[in-house]
Amino acid sequence: MLHCNKSLRPIVSDNPYSSATPDPAELTETMTRVIARSQKIAADFMTSQAGHFAGSFDPVKLGEQFLQSMTQMRFDPEALMKAQIDFWQGSVNLWQQAMLGTVEGKKENVIEPEKGDYRFRSDSWNDGHVFDFIKQSYLLASRYVMAATASTQGIDEKKKEQINFYTKQFVDAMAPTNFALTNPDVLKKTMESKGENLVKGFQNILDDLERGEGRLKTRMVDTAAFTLGENIAVSPGKVVFENDLIQLIQYEPTTASVSRTPLLIIPPWINKYYILDLQPKNSFIRWLVDQGHTVFVISWVNPGKELADKGFEDYLLEGPMAALDAMEAITGASESNMIGYCLGGTLLSATLAYLEATKQQKRVASATFLTTMIDFAHPGDLGVFIDADQIESLEKKMEQDGYLDGGDMATTFNMLRSNDLIWSFVINNYLMGDEPLAFDLLYWNSDSTRMPARMHSEYLRTMYLENRFKDCGGMTLAGVPIDVSSIKTPTYFLSTYEDHIAPWRSTFEGATLFKGPVRFVLSGSGHIAGVVNPPSANKYGHWISRERPKGDADEWLQKASKKDGSWWPDWQNWVSKFSGTTMKARKPGVKKAYPVIEAAPGRYASKRLDESVEGSV
């Protein structure tokens, strides 16, 4: 007979099948019900969607790359062995701690989620032994797989980046959070609802497949909760000019007097401008107006096949150049301040170089670049999507359609943060069976735009693939060789420390190319939150320096001073030097040659892709 000390007895709950660990019999009955109902739903859906599903598409040739990677591992067995030893040591420690927790009721974690990994934030992952063990087992396995992949030698650096990236995608996809039977929160809801959450989730999957015409188009947000101009993008303004590519919005003044020098914002055409005007409390546009600026904003069209031949040159001439002409005619000002955001900033640098080459540089008093790359040598994670084969495959698709579909670009950006922008919605919509929330930022993120085939091809090849844009004459627009090193306009560069789209060290390199005075500021947070950071939030902070950006970015950061709160006041203090005297506030629509066309945000911004598949707005 085994005699056990009472203190060493395994600690178990009174009910071994608690909400954290469901009764197997009840769970089996529930899942049987779910499967039966789901089969009927699936059969009905497949009948209605016959012929809609697309074939496979693998321009990266992932299968070949992974095979090559596995083959190369044998040439560096030491690195692979180290990864395996680390994994087995971690696994043994985890088993020991699990046994200790069972016997004594306390243990130490062998591995923790990385900073910023919120997948396991629910108490359910930590309260019980089973799911805590599953969590840590997954984290150990993930670390092993990534370490083994990263240790591969003897393959092209670009291919290695792609292998590492797609391995991370696989590792994220296999997380226990993403499966009903290994997610304690999903299990709990399944038992409480008798499987209704999974039935509803399966219906959500089929609804999203139908919306995507055979392609899973997961909803991130309750789109019915928002209407542009009513509860999002509400800053009062008027469309005062338009052409094939843009509508130009002039915003109503909120001050009796304004700065004489007007301000033009060039947003990226990959997304819509109203990221800068989500709500009054965080609207950069509204804040600029309140500071006494006469604000104009370009709203780009959602192009259809008829605009397939529009190139980067057209975006220059019909975008900022046309807007500049209209602004000067409307305001009577001889010079303007300009802001370019992301890709809009790249276009702004082309505009400044074009103006320098054509002796028109005095039309711009200052230029501000928000998270803008000009030197594309180190594009970060986006680089995994850039190589000759992938671009050629994309060009063939765009040649057929006339544009890059907005959903394709959205998927690319979502993959850069797959846990936040893909899998969290898989869990919410398909496993929990819940409807997506009403969130203004996600509404904007889901409001995708197309890009004309010619323009996007030129952009990918000239900037990303060949990195010629930074070179003197590396790109010719409207017959003018572009040389960004000729730019003498005073400039302000704002980058963000955690930016995964325009890495700050890459944007820093671009800031060193200009001849004129340059102020470089680094904000905390990422590509969106670090830019849209109103002073009232008092968040993130920013780094500033009196020194012109040069040399190594990290050396600049070491010497820079950290300031609390938003970068907006620092920018306002800087731009005020180029804003001229004050004058009576300007109202839109006063000039007879530029009457009000419609109220902001205008029809170009208001048309969503899910409302129309063919043609422009």
Sequence and secondary structure as in RCSB ss.txt:
>XXXX:A:sequence
MLHCNKSLRPIVSDNPYSSATPDPAELTETMTRVIARSQKIAADFMTSQAGHFAGSFDPVKLGEQFLQSMTQMRF
DPEALMKAQIDFWQGSVNLWQQAMLGTVEGKKENVIEPEKGDYRFRSDSWNDGHVFDFIKQSYLLASRYVMAATA
STQGIDEKKKEQINFYTKQFVDAMAPTNFALTNPDVLKKTMESKGENLVKGFQNILDDLERGEGRLKTRMVDTAA
FTLGENIAVSPGKVVFENDLIQLIQYEPTTASVSRTPLLIIPPWINKYYILDLQPKNSFIRWLVDQGHTVFVISW
VNPGKELADKGFEDYLLEGPMAALDAMEAITGASESNMIGYCLGGTLLSATLAYLEATKQQKRVASATFLTTMID
FAHPGDLGVFIDADQIESLEKKMEQDGYLDGGDMATTFNMLRSNDLIWSFVINNYLMGDEPLAFDLLYWNSDSTR
MPARMHSEYLRTMYLENRFKDCGGMTLAGVPIDVSSIKTPTYFLSTYEDHIAPWRSTFEGATLFKGPVRFVLSGS
GHIAGVVNPPSANKYGHWISRERPKGDADEWLQKASKKDGSWWPDWQNWVSKFSGTTMKARKPGVKKAYPVIEAA
PGRYASKRLDESVEGSV
>XXXX:A:secstr
     GGGS    SSSS TTS  HHHHHHHHHHHHHHHHHHHHHHHHHTTT       TT HHHHHHHHHHHGGG
 HHHHHHHHHHHHHHHHHHHHHHHHHHHHS    S    TT  TT STHHHHSHHHHHHHHHHHHHHHHHHHHHH
T  SS HHHHHHHHHHHHHHHHHT GGGSGGG HHHHHHHHHHTTHHHHHHHHHHHHHHHHTTTS     S GGG
  BTTTBS S EEEEEE SSEEEEEE   SSEEESS EEEE  SSS GGGG SSTTT HHHHHHHTT  EEEEEE
    GGGTT  HHHHHIIIIIHHHHHHHHHH  S EEEEEETHHHHHHHHHHHHHHHTT GGGEEEEEEES  S 
 S  GGGGGG SHHHHHHHHHHHHHHSEE HHHHHHHHHHHTHIIIIIHHIIIIIIS       HHHHHHH    
EEHHHHHHHIIIIIIT  TTSTTSEEETTEEE GGG  S EEEEEETT SSS HHHHHHHHTS SS EEEEEESS
 TTTTTS  GGG  S EEE SS   S HHHHHHHSEEE S SHHHHHHHHGGGS  EEE   TT STTS   EET
THHHHH  GGG SSS  
